[in-house]
Amino acid sequence: MNKGRARLGMFEGNLEEGELEIGQAAALVTQIRSASDVIQQLIQEYQSLLTLIKNELGPF
């Protein structure tokens, strides 16, 4: 993976001469969302977990 076309594509960003291996997880994609939606969900999940931790451990 660190040689030849894979190195050019994945590590050096040369998509003209290199290659990317991106198909392995394609079946896991169930929806296409904007980056904004993804970030908002991450923030909401973080806040929910933080609240849960605070409720379990008390103030810190």
PyMOL Python script that loads the backbone (N, CA, C, O; Angstrom):
from pymol import cmd

cmd.read_pdbstr("""\
ATOM      1  N   MET A   1       0.820  -1.181   0.000  1.00  0.00           N
ATOM      2  CA  MET A   1       0.000   0.000   0.000  1.00  0.00           C
ATOM      3  C   MET A   1       0.873   1.256   0.000  1.00  0.00           C
ATOM      4  O   MET A   1       0.399   2.330  -0.371  1.00  0.00           O
ATOM      5  N   ASN A   2       2.092   1.144   0.394  1.00  0.00           N
ATOM      6  CA  ASN A   2       2.956   2.314   0.478  1.00  0.00           C
ATOM      7  C   ASN A   2       3.803   2.473  -0.778  1.00  0.00           C
ATOM      8  O   ASN A   2       4.778   3.226  -0.781  1.00  0.00           O
ATOM      9  N   LYS A   3       3.434   1.766  -1.848  1.00  0.00           N
ATOM     10  CA  LYS A   3       4.241   1.809  -3.066  1.00  0.00           C
ATOM     11  C   LYS A   3       3.369   2.079  -4.277  1.00  0.00           C
ATOM     12  O   LYS A   3       2.159   1.854  -4.248  1.00  0.00           O
ATOM     13  N   GLY A   4       3.981   2.554  -5.321  1.00  0.00           N
ATOM     14  CA  GLY A   4       3.347   2.677  -6.616  1.00  0.00           C
ATOM     15  C   GLY A   4       2.132   3.574  -6.651  1.00  0.00           C
ATOM     16  O   GLY A   4       2.104   4.638  -6.032  1.00  0.00           O
ATOM     17  N   ARG A   5       1.110   3.120  -7.398  1.00  0.00           N
ATOM     18  CA  ARG A   5      -0.086   3.917  -7.644  1.00  0.00           C
ATOM     19  C   ARG A   5      -0.868   4.210  -6.357  1.00  0.00           C
ATOM     20  O   ARG A   5      -1.440   5.290  -6.210  1.00  0.00           O
ATOM     21  N   ALA A   6      -0.890   3.262  -5.440  1.00  0.00           N
ATOM     22  CA  ALA A   6      -1.604   3.489  -4.180  1.00  0.00           C
ATOM     23  C   ALA A   6      -0.957   4.637  -3.409  1.00  0.00           C
ATOM     24  O   ALA A   6      -1.659   5.502  -2.886  1.00  0.00           O
ATOM     25  N   ARG A   7       0.357   4.654  -3.334  1.00  0.00           N
ATOM     26  CA  ARG A   7       1.069   5.730  -2.637  1.00  0.00           C
ATOM     27  C   ARG A   7       0.788   7.063  -3.293  1.00  0.00           C
ATOM     28  O   ARG A   7       0.530   8.054  -2.609  1.00  0.00           O
ATOM     29  N   LEU A   8       0.836   7.094  -4.616  1.00  0.00           N
ATOM     30  CA  LEU A   8       0.579   8.344  -5.329  1.00  0.00           C
ATOM     31  C   LEU A   8      -0.817   8.886  -5.039  1.00  0.00           C
ATOM     32  O   LEU A   8      -0.979  10.081  -4.792  1.00  0.00           O
ATOM     33  N   GLY A   9      -1.808   8.030  -5.067  1.00  0.00           N
ATOM     34  CA  GLY A   9      -3.180   8.471  -4.867  1.00  0.00           C
ATOM     35  C   GLY A   9      -3.533   8.761  -3.427  1.00  0.00           C
ATOM     36  O   GLY A   9      -4.088   9.816  -3.117  1.00  0.00           O
ATOM     37  N   MET A  10      -3.216   7.834  -2.549  1.00  0.00           N
ATOM     38  CA  MET A  10      -3.658   7.956  -1.158  1.00  0.00           C
ATOM     39  C   MET A  10      -2.793   8.893  -0.323  1.00  0.00           C
ATOM     40  O   MET A  10      -3.312   9.646   0.501  1.00  0.00           O
ATOM     41  N   PHE A  11      -1.507   8.853  -0.526  1.00  0.00           N
ATOM     42  CA  PHE A  11      -0.619   9.615   0.348  1.00  0.00           C
ATOM     43  C   PHE A  11      -0.138  10.925  -0.265  1.00  0.00           C
ATOM     44  O   PHE A  11       0.169  11.877   0.453  1.00  0.00           O
ATOM     45  N   GLU A  12      -0.076  10.970  -1.571  1.00  0.00           N
ATOM     46  CA  GLU A  12       0.415  12.184  -2.220  1.00  0.00           C
ATOM     47  C   GLU A  12      -0.697  12.985  -2.894  1.00  0.00           C
ATOM     48  O   GLU A  12      -0.465  14.108  -3.342  1.00  0.00           O
ATOM     49  N   GLY A  13      -1.890  12.423  -2.970  1.00  0.00           N
ATOM     50  CA  GLY A  13      -3.022  13.145  -3.543  1.00  0.00           C
ATOM     51  C   GLY A  13      -2.989  13.272  -5.048  1.00  0.00           C
ATOM     52  O   GLY A  13      -3.726  14.081  -5.611  1.00  0.00           O
ATOM     53  N   ASN A  14      -2.158  12.499  -5.712  1.00  0.00           N
ATOM     54  CA  ASN A  14      -2.040  12.547  -7.167  1.00  0.00           C
ATOM     55  C   ASN A  14      -3.076  11.595  -7.771  1.00  0.00           C
ATOM     56  O   ASN A  14      -2.816  10.404  -7.944  1.00  0.00           O
ATOM     57  N   LEU A  15      -4.251  12.142  -8.087  1.00  0.00           N
ATOM     58  CA  LEU A  15      -5.329  11.303  -8.600  1.00  0.00           C
ATOM     59  C   LEU A  15      -5.226  11.048 -10.094  1.00  0.00           C
ATOM     60  O   LEU A  15      -5.943  10.205 -10.632  1.00  0.00           O
ATOM     61  N   GLU A  16      -4.352  11.760 -10.757  1.00  0.00           N
ATOM     62  CA  GLU A  16      -4.127  11.526 -12.193  1.00  0.00           C
ATOM     63  C   GLU A  16      -3.302  10.253 -12.404  1.00  0.00           C
ATOM     64  O   GLU A  16      -3.611   9.449 -13.283  1.00  0.00           O
ATOM     65  N   GLU A  17      -2.266  10.074 -11.607  1.00  0.00           N
ATOM     66  CA  GLU A  17      -1.350   8.935 -11.753  1.00  0.00           C
ATOM     67  C   GLU A  17      -1.613   7.841 -10.718  1.00  0.00           C
ATOM     68  O   GLU A  17      -1.218   6.691 -10.906  1.00  0.00           O
ATOM     69  N   GLY A  18      -2.282   8.211  -9.625  1.00  0.00           N
ATOM     70  CA  GLY A  18      -2.466   7.272  -8.529  1.00  0.00           C
ATOM     71  C   GLY A  18      -3.857   6.662  -8.500  1.00  0.00           C
ATOM     72  O   GLY A  18      -4.661   6.848  -9.413  1.00  0.00           O
ATOM     73  N   GLU A  19      -4.114   5.932  -7.428  1.00  0.00           N
ATOM     74  CA  GLU A  19      -5.409   5.273  -7.255  1.00  0.00           C
ATOM     75  C   GLU A  19      -5.869   5.425  -5.812  1.00  0.00           C
ATOM     76  O   GLU A  19      -5.064   5.641  -4.906  1.00  0.00           O
ATOM     77  N   LEU A  20      -7.167   5.309  -5.618  1.00  0.00           N
ATOM     78  CA  LEU A  20      -7.759   5.327  -4.292  1.00  0.00           C
ATOM     79  C   LEU A  20      -8.578   4.056  -4.115  1.00  0.00           C
ATOM     80  O   LEU A  20      -9.231   3.591  -5.049  1.00  0.00           O
ATOM     81  N   GLU A  21      -8.537   3.512  -2.933  1.00  0.00           N
ATOM     82  CA  GLU A  21      -9.363   2.349  -2.615  1.00  0.00           C
ATOM     83  C   GLU A  21     -10.521   2.851  -1.768  1.00  0.00           C
ATOM     84  O   GLU A  21     -10.367   3.059  -0.564  1.00  0.00           O
ATOM     85  N   ILE A  22     -11.684   3.046  -2.391  1.00  0.00           N
ATOM     86  CA  ILE A  22     -12.795   3.673  -1.691  1.00  0.00           C
ATOM     87  C   ILE A  22     -14.092   2.870  -1.748  1.00  0.00           C
ATOM     88  O   ILE A  22     -15.110   3.322  -1.224  1.00  0.00           O
ATOM     89  N   GLY A  23     -14.082   1.735  -2.349  1.00  0.00           N
ATOM     90  CA  GLY A  23     -15.328   1.011  -2.540  1.00  0.00           C
ATOM     91  C   GLY A  23     -15.736   0.094  -1.410  1.00  0.00           C
ATOM     92  O   GLY A  23     -16.887  -0.341  -1.361  1.00  0.00           O
ATOM     93  N   GLN A  24     -14.818  -0.217  -0.489  1.00  0.00           N
ATOM     94  CA  GLN A  24     -15.106  -1.213   0.534  1.00  0.00           C
ATOM     95  C   GLN A  24     -16.283  -0.841   1.426  1.00  0.00           C
ATOM     96  O   GLN A  24     -17.042  -1.718   1.839  1.00  0.00           O
ATOM     97  N   ALA A  25     -16.446   0.427   1.727  1.00  0.00           N
ATOM     98  CA  ALA A  25     -17.502   0.846   2.651  1.00  0.00           C
ATOM     99  C   ALA A  25     -18.705   1.460   1.938  1.00  0.00           C
ATOM    100  O   ALA A  25     -19.624   1.941   2.601  1.00  0.00           O
ATOM    101  N   ALA A  26     -18.721   1.455   0.632  1.00  0.00           N
ATOM    102  CA  ALA A  26     -19.797   2.107  -0.110  1.00  0.00           C
ATOM    103  C   ALA A  26     -21.174   1.535   0.231  1.00  0.00           C
ATOM    104  O   ALA A  26     -22.165   2.265   0.209  1.00  0.00           O
ATOM    105  N   ALA A  27     -21.247   0.262   0.540  1.00  0.00           N
ATOM    106  CA  ALA A  27     -22.536  -0.359   0.860  1.00  0.00           C
ATOM    107  C   ALA A  27     -23.091   0.143   2.190  1.00  0.00           C
ATOM    108  O   ALA A  27     -24.283  -0.015   2.455  1.00  0.00           O
ATOM    109  N   LEU A  28     -22.252   0.743   3.028  1.00  0.00           N
ATOM    110  CA  LEU A  28     -22.699   1.240   4.318  1.00  0.00           C
ATOM    111  C   LEU A  28     -23.359   2.610   4.221  1.00  0.00           C
ATOM    112  O   LEU A  28     -23.978   3.066   5.182  1.00  0.00           O
ATOM    113  N   VAL A  29     -23.236   3.262   3.089  1.00  0.00           N
ATOM    114  CA  VAL A  29     -23.842   4.582   2.914  1.00  0.00           C
ATOM    115  C   VAL A  29     -25.336   4.405   2.697  1.00  0.00           C
ATOM    116  O   VAL A  29     -25.770   3.742   1.755  1.00  0.00           O
ATOM    117  N   THR A  30     -26.116   5.012   3.590  1.00  0.00           N
ATOM    118  CA  THR A  30     -27.575   4.880   3.485  1.00  0.00           C
ATOM    119  C   THR A  30     -28.249   6.194   3.130  1.00  0.00           C
ATOM    120  O   THR A  30     -29.420   6.215   2.750  1.00  0.00           O
ATOM    121  N   GLN A  31     -27.506   7.300   3.255  1.00  0.00           N
ATOM    122  CA  GLN A  31     -28.067   8.605   2.904  1.00  0.00           C
ATOM    123  C   GLN A  31     -26.933   9.573   2.594  1.00  0.00           C
ATOM    124  O   GLN A  31     -25.800   9.387   3.038  1.00  0.00           O
ATOM    125  N   ILE A  32     -27.249  10.585   1.846  1.00  0.00           N
ATOM    126  CA  ILE A  32     -26.278  11.622   1.530  1.00  0.00           C
ATOM    127  C   ILE A  32     -26.707  12.875   2.273  1.00  0.00           C
ATOM    128  O   ILE A  32     -27.809  13.387   2.075  1.00  0.00           O
ATOM    129  N   ARG A  33     -25.817  13.361   3.131  1.00  0.00           N
ATOM    130  CA  ARG A  33     -26.124  14.507   3.975  1.00  0.00           C
ATOM    131  C   ARG A  33     -25.073  15.587   3.781  1.00  0.00           C
ATOM    132  O   ARG A  33     -23.944  15.316   3.370  1.00  0.00           O
ATOM    133  N   SER A  34     -25.460  16.792   4.079  1.00  0.00           N
ATOM    134  CA  SER A  34     -24.502  17.896   3.974  1.00  0.00           C
ATOM    135  C   SER A  34     -23.519  17.818   5.136  1.00  0.00           C
ATOM    136  O   SER A  34     -23.808  17.222   6.173  1.00  0.00           O
ATOM    137  N   ALA A  35     -22.361  18.425   4.947  1.00  0.00           N
ATOM    138  CA  ALA A  35     -21.365  18.469   6.015  1.00  0.00           C
ATOM    139  C   ALA A  35     -21.938  19.182   7.233  1.00  0.00           C
ATOM    140  O   ALA A  35     -21.669  18.793   8.370  1.00  0.00           O
ATOM    141  N   SER A  36     -22.718  20.211   6.998  1.00  0.00           N
ATOM    142  CA  SER A  36     -23.347  20.955   8.101  1.00  0.00           C
ATOM    143  C   SER A  36     -24.230  20.042   8.936  1.00  0.00           C
ATOM    144  O   SER A  36     -24.185  20.101  10.165  1.00  0.00           O
ATOM    145  N   ASP A  37     -25.026  19.204   8.301  1.00  0.00           N
ATOM    146  CA  ASP A  37     -25.896  18.277   9.026  1.00  0.00           C
ATOM    147  C   ASP A  37     -25.074  17.288   9.858  1.00  0.00           C
ATOM    148  O   ASP A  37     -25.424  16.986  10.999  1.00  0.00           O
ATOM    149  N   VAL A  38     -23.996  16.797   9.286  1.00  0.00           N
ATOM    150  CA  VAL A  38     -23.149  15.836   9.989  1.00  0.00           C
ATOM    151  C   VAL A  38     -22.524  16.489  11.216  1.00  0.00           C
ATOM    152  O   VAL A  38     -22.520  15.899  12.296  1.00  0.00           O
ATOM    153  N   ILE A  39     -21.997  17.698  11.060  1.00  0.00           N
ATOM    154  CA  ILE A  39     -21.381  18.407  12.183  1.00  0.00           C
ATOM    155  C   ILE A  39     -22.418  18.711  13.260  1.00  0.00           C
ATOM    156  O   ILE A  39     -22.138  18.542  14.447  1.00  0.00           O
ATOM    157  N   GLN A  40     -23.605  19.155  12.866  1.00  0.00           N
ATOM    158  CA  GLN A  40     -24.662  19.433  13.843  1.00  0.00           C
ATOM    159  C   GLN A  40     -25.027  18.175  14.633  1.00  0.00           C
ATOM    160  O   GLN A  40     -25.236  18.238  15.844  1.00  0.00           O
ATOM    161  N   GLN A  41     -25.103  17.038  13.948  1.00  0.00           N
ATOM    162  CA  GLN A  41     -25.413  15.788  14.641  1.00  0.00           C
ATOM    163  C   GLN A  41     -24.297  15.421  15.615  1.00  0.00           C
ATOM    164  O   GLN A  41     -24.573  14.982  16.731  1.00  0.00           O
ATOM    165  N   LEU A  42     -23.035  15.596  15.205  1.00  0.00           N
ATOM    166  CA  LEU A  42     -21.916  15.305  16.094  1.00  0.00           C
ATOM    167  C   LEU A  42     -21.967  16.174  17.349  1.00  0.00           C
ATOM    168  O   LEU A  42     -21.728  15.689  18.455  1.00  0.00           O
ATOM    169  N   ILE A  43     -22.278  17.453  17.176  1.00  0.00           N
ATOM    170  CA  ILE A  43     -22.373  18.366  18.313  1.00  0.00           C
ATOM    171  C   ILE A  43     -23.509  17.945  19.243  1.00  0.00           C
ATOM    172  O   ILE A  43     -23.340  17.926  20.462  1.00  0.00           O
ATOM    173  N   GLN A  44     -24.663  17.607  18.673  1.00  0.00           N
ATOM    174  CA  GLN A  44     -25.804  17.179  19.489  1.00  0.00           C
ATOM    175  C   GLN A  44     -25.477  15.904  20.264  1.00  0.00           C
ATOM    176  O   GLN A  44     -25.814  15.785  21.443  1.00  0.00           O
ATOM    177  N   GLU A  45     -24.823  14.955  19.602  1.00  0.00           N
ATOM    178  CA  GLU A  45     -24.457  13.713  20.280  1.00  0.00           C
ATOM    179  C   GLU A  45     -23.441  13.973  21.384  1.00  0.00           C
ATOM    180  O   GLU A  45     -23.528  13.383  22.462  1.00  0.00           O
ATOM    181  N   TYR A  46     -22.483  14.848  21.123  1.00  0.00           N
ATOM    182  CA  TYR A  46     -21.496  15.214  22.135  1.00  0.00           C
ATOM    183  C   TYR A  46     -22.190  15.826  23.349  1.00  0.00           C
ATOM    184  O   TYR A  46     -21.907  15.449  24.486  1.00  0.00           O
ATOM    185  N   GLN A  47     -23.100  16.772  23.107  1.00  0.00           N
ATOM    186  CA  GLN A  47     -23.798  17.430  24.209  1.00  0.00           C
ATOM    187  C   GLN A  47     -24.646  16.441  25.003  1.00  0.00           C
ATOM    188  O   GLN A  47     -24.706  16.520  26.231  1.00  0.00           O
ATOM    189  N   SER A  48     -25.294  15.523  24.319  1.00  0.00           N
ATOM    190  CA  SER A  48     -26.097  14.504  25.002  1.00  0.00           C
ATOM    191  C   SER A  48     -25.222  13.611  25.878  1.00  0.00           C
ATOM    192  O   SER A  48     -25.582  13.308  27.016  1.00  0.00           O
ATOM    193  N   LEU A  49     -24.085  13.196  25.353  1.00  0.00           N
ATOM    194  CA  LEU A  49     -23.176  12.355  26.134  1.00  0.00           C
ATOM    195  C   LEU A  49     -22.583  13.119  27.312  1.00  0.00           C
ATOM    196  O   LEU A  49     -22.431  12.565  28.401  1.00  0.00           O
ATOM    197  N   LEU A  50     -22.250  14.380  27.098  1.00  0.00           N
ATOM    198  CA  LEU A  50     -21.724  15.198  28.181  1.00  0.00           C
ATOM    199  C   LEU A  50     -22.749  15.327  29.303  1.00  0.00           C
ATOM    200  O   LEU A  50     -22.397  15.226  30.479  1.00  0.00           O
ATOM    201  N   THR A  51     -24.005  15.546  28.952  1.00  0.00           N
ATOM    202  CA  THR A  51     -25.080  15.621  29.938  1.00  0.00           C
ATOM    203  C   THR A  51     -25.211  14.296  30.683  1.00  0.00           C
ATOM    204  O   THR A  51     -25.348  14.280  31.906  1.00  0.00           O
ATOM    205  N   LEU A  52     -25.169  13.200  29.958  1.00  0.00           N
ATOM    206  CA  LEU A  52     -25.264  11.870  30.571  1.00  0.00           C
ATOM    207  C   LEU A  52     -24.121  11.655  31.561  1.00  0.00           C
ATOM    208  O   LEU A  52     -24.342  11.174  32.672  1.00  0.00           O
ATOM    209  N   ILE A  53     -22.917  12.007  31.165  1.00  0.00           N
ATOM    210  CA  ILE A  53     -21.756  11.846  32.044  1.00  0.00           C
ATOM    211  C   ILE A  53     -21.905  12.719  33.289  1.00  0.00           C
ATOM    212  O   ILE A  53     -21.647  12.265  34.404  1.00  0.00           O
ATOM    213  N   LYS A  54     -22.316  13.957  33.100  1.00  0.00           N
ATOM    214  CA  LYS A  54     -22.500  14.852  34.248  1.00  0.00           C
ATOM    215  C   LYS A  54     -23.551  14.301  35.207  1.00  0.00           C
ATOM    216  O   LYS A  54     -23.384  14.382  36.424  1.00  0.00           O
ATOM    217  N   ASN A  55     -24.635  13.739  34.662  1.00  0.00           N
ATOM    218  CA  ASN A  55     -25.692  13.176  35.512  1.00  0.00           C
ATOM    219  C   ASN A  55     -25.206  11.944  36.257  1.00  0.00           C
ATOM    220  O   ASN A  55     -25.617  11.708  37.393  1.00  0.00           O
ATOM    221  N   GLU A  56     -24.340  11.158  35.639  1.00  0.00           N
ATOM    222  CA  GLU A  56     -23.836   9.930  36.270  1.00  0.00           C
ATOM    223  C   GLU A  56     -22.750  10.237  37.299  1.00  0.00           C
ATOM    224  O   GLU A  56     -22.709   9.612  38.359  1.00  0.00           O
ATOM    225  N   LEU A  57     -21.870  11.195  36.994  1.00  0.00           N
ATOM    226  CA  LEU A  57     -20.717  11.461  37.855  1.00  0.00           C
ATOM    227  C   LEU A  57     -20.901  12.657  38.761  1.00  0.00           C
ATOM    228  O   LEU A  57     -20.133  12.851  39.703  1.00  0.00           O
ATOM    229  N   GLY A  58     -21.904  13.454  38.485  1.00  0.00           N
ATOM    230  CA  GLY A  58     -22.083  14.687  39.229  1.00  0.00           C
ATOM    231  C   GLY A  58     -21.200  15.780  38.616  1.00  0.00           C
ATOM    232  O   GLY A  58     -20.479  15.529  37.650  1.00  0.00           O
ATOM    233  N   PRO A  59     -21.257  16.967  39.170  1.00  0.00           N
ATOM    234  CA  PRO A  59     -20.466  18.065  38.611  1.00  0.00           C
ATOM    235  C   PRO A  59     -18.967  17.773  38.728  1.00  0.00           C
ATOM    236  O   PRO A  59     -18.498  17.165  39.691  1.00  0.00           O
ATOM    237  N   PHE A  60     -18.257  18.218  37.734  1.00  0.00           N
ATOM    238  CA  PHE A  60     -16.784  18.038  37.770  1.00  0.00           C
ATOM    239  C   PHE A  60     -16.096  19.291  37.357  1.00  0.00           C
ATOM    240  O   PHE A  60     -14.867  19.339  37.323  1.00  0.00           O
TER     241      PHE A  60
END
""", "prot")
cmd.dss("prot")
cmd.show_as("cartoon", "prot")
cmd.util.cbc("prot")
cmd.orient("prot")
